[in-house]
């Protein structure tokens, strides 16, 4: 598992590790995979693109590892993708950039919806179920937040409810006063 143990997303990485450990305990309690117990090996991706490439390389060098849990960050998935192709083993990813699905990499398997799907679902529910017509989108200015905000804006506009505000903020911001 490539996960942020250090860096600005270390807390998020701890949640991911805890979730993976819970899932692994349930799998092993049920007999494992093909009758074998499964082990979780963790490498720190340092919340950086070079960090994930190094973490994945360390794990890939261990021939007994048959599959990987990759990043939830699209930019990190893109950074490690060439190595994933070379290794030729399945890598579960959470990156939300729609382009990852169409990258031609047969070893990447997404385990959460992409931004365009999420934007459509959120907009549809908000406009058609909740009846909300005036939207303000507040998002981080990193690749994830910007892409998600853009997808939501596009979906809302198609439904006739374009956002009245689109406001980005830098990650690690603490003051949100106007």
C-alpha positions as CSV (number, residue, x, y, z in Angstrom):
1,X,0.0,0.0,0.0
2,X,1.4,3.4,-1.1
3,X,0.0,5.9,1.4
4,X,0.9,9.2,2.9
5,X,2.6,8.5,6.3
6,X,4.3,11.9,6.3
7,X,3.5,15.2,4.6
8,X,0.4,17.3,4.6
9,X,-1.9,14.3,4.0
10,X,-0.5,12.1,6.8
11,X,-3.7,12.2,8.8
12,X,-5.7,11.1,5.7
13,X,-3.1,8.3,5.2
14,X,-3.7,7.1,8.7
15,X,-7.4,6.7,7.9
16,X,-6.6,4.8,4.8
17,X,-4.2,2.5,6.6
18,X,-6.9,1.8,9.3
19,X,-9.5,1.1,6.7
20,X,-7.1,-1.3,4.8
21,X,-6.3,-3.1,8.0
22,X,-10.0,-3.6,8.9
23,X,-10.7,-4.9,5.4
24,X,-7.7,-7.2,5.6
25,X,-8.7,-8.6,8.9
26,X,-12.1,-9.4,7.5
27,X,-10.6,-11.1,4.5
28,X,-8.2,-13.1,6.5
29,X,-10.9,-14.1,9.0
30,X,-12.9,-15.5,6.1
31,X,-10.0,-17.6,4.9
32,X,-7.9,-15.2,3.0
33,X,-7.5,-15.1,-0.8
34,X,-7.4,-18.5,-2.5
35,X,-6.9,-20.0,0.9
36,X,-3.9,-17.8,1.8
37,X,-3.7,-15.1,4.5
38,X,-3.0,-11.7,3.1
39,X,-0.4,-9.3,4.4
40,X,-0.4,-5.5,4.2
41,X,2.9,-3.9,3.4
42,X,3.0,-0.1,3.7
43,X,5.3,2.4,2.1
44,X,5.2,6.2,2.7
45,X,4.4,8.2,-0.5
46,X,5.3,11.4,1.4
47,X,2.2,13.1,-0.1
48,X,4.3,13.9,-3.2
49,X,4.6,12.6,-6.8
50,X,8.3,11.7,-6.4
51,X,7.4,10.0,-3.1
52,X,4.8,7.7,-4.6
53,X,7.1,6.7,-7.4
54,X,9.7,5.7,-4.9
55,X,7.2,4.0,-2.6
56,X,5.7,2.0,-5.5
57,X,9.2,1.0,-6.7
58,X,10.1,-0.3,-3.2
59,X,7.0,-2.4,-3.1
60,X,7.3,-3.6,-6.7
61,X,10.8,-4.8,-6.0
62,X,9.3,-7.4,-3.7
63,X,8.3,-10.3,-6.0
64,X,5.9,-11.8,-3.5
65,X,3.6,-8.8,-3.7
66,X,0.9,-9.7,-6.2
67,X,-1.3,-6.5,-6.1
68,X,-1.1,-3.0,-4.8
69,X,-3.2,-0.3,-3.2
70,X,-2.2,2.9,-4.9
71,X,-2.9,6.6,-4.4
72,X,-6.2,8.4,-4.1
73,X,-4.5,11.4,-5.8
74,X,-4.8,11.5,-9.6
75,X,-1.5,13.4,-10.0
76,X,0.3,10.6,-8.0
77,X,-1.4,7.9,-10.1
78,X,-0.3,9.6,-13.2
79,X,3.3,9.9,-11.9
80,X,3.4,6.1,-11.0
81,X,1.5,4.9,-14.1
82,X,4.6,4.2,-16.3
83,X,6.0,2.0,-13.6
84,X,2.7,0.2,-13.1
85,X,2.7,-0.8,-16.7
86,X,6.3,-2.1,-16.4
87,X,5.4,-4.1,-13.3
88,X,2.3,-5.6,-14.8
89,X,0.3,-6.2,-11.6
90,X,-3.0,-4.9,-10.5
91,X,-3.1,-1.5,-8.7
92,X,-6.2,-0.2,-7.0
93,X,-6.5,3.6,-7.3
94,X,-8.8,6.2,-5.9
95,X,-7.7,9.0,-8.3
96,X,-10.8,10.9,-9.6
97,X,-9.4,12.3,-12.8
98,X,-11.6,10.9,-15.6
99,X,-8.6,10.6,-17.9
100,X,-7.2,7.8,-15.7
101,X,-10.0,5.5,-16.9
102,X,-9.0,6.1,-20.5
103,X,-5.3,6.1,-20.1
104,X,-4.9,2.6,-21.7
105,X,-3.2,1.2,-18.6
106,X,-4.8,-2.3,-18.1
107,X,-3.3,-2.5,-14.5
108,X,-5.1,0.5,-12.9
109,X,-8.4,-0.3,-11.2
110,X,-10.4,2.7,-9.8
111,X,-12.4,2.0,-6.6
112,X,-14.3,5.3,-6.4
113,X,-16.2,7.5,-8.9
114,X,-14.5,9.9,-11.2
115,X,-15.1,13.7,-11.0
116,X,-17.4,13.9,-13.9
117,X,-19.7,11.2,-12.5
118,X,-19.6,12.7,-9.0
119,X,-20.4,16.2,-10.3
120,X,-23.4,14.9,-12.2
121,X,-24.8,13.0,-9.3
122,X,-24.3,15.9,-6.8
123,X,-25.9,18.4,-9.2
124,X,-28.8,16.1,-10.1
125,X,-29.6,15.4,-6.4
126,X,-29.3,19.1,-5.4
127,X,-31.3,20.5,-8.3
128,X,-33.9,17.8,-9.0
129,X,-34.4,16.3,-5.5
130,X,-33.7,19.2,-3.2
131,X,-34.8,21.9,-5.6
132,X,-31.7,24.1,-5.1
133,X,-31.2,26.6,-7.9
134,X,-28.5,28.9,-6.4
135,X,-25.2,27.2,-5.7
136,X,-21.9,28.4,-4.3
137,X,-18.9,26.1,-4.9
138,X,-16.1,26.3,-2.4
139,X,-13.1,24.0,-3.2
140,X,-9.4,23.6,-2.7
141,X,-7.2,24.9,-5.4
142,X,-5.2,21.7,-5.8
143,X,-5.8,19.5,-8.8
144,X,-8.5,17.5,-7.0
145,X,-10.5,20.4,-5.8
146,X,-10.2,22.4,-9.1
147,X,-11.3,19.4,-11.2
148,X,-14.1,18.5,-8.9
149,X,-15.3,22.1,-8.8
150,X,-15.2,22.3,-12.6
151,X,-17.1,19.0,-13.0
152,X,-19.8,20.3,-10.6
153,X,-20.0,23.7,-12.4
154,X,-20.5,21.9,-15.8
155,X,-23.2,19.6,-14.4
156,X,-25.0,22.5,-12.7
157,X,-24.9,24.6,-15.8
158,X,-26.4,21.8,-17.9
159,X,-29.3,21.7,-15.4
160,X,-29.9,25.4,-15.7
161,X,-28.4,26.3,-12.3
162,X,-25.0,27.7,-12.9
163,X,-23.1,28.6,-9.7
164,X,-23.4,32.1,-8.4
165,X,-20.0,31.8,-6.7
166,X,-16.9,29.6,-7.4
167,X,-14.4,30.2,-4.6
168,X,-11.1,28.3,-4.3
169,X,-8.8,28.2,-1.2
170,X,-5.3,26.9,-0.6
171,X,-4.9,23.6,1.2
172,X,-3.9,24.1,4.8
173,X,-5.9,27.4,4.9
174,X,-7.3,28.2,8.4
175,X,-8.9,31.6,7.9
176,X,-12.0,31.6,5.8
177,X,-13.3,35.0,6.8
178,X,-14.4,37.2,3.8
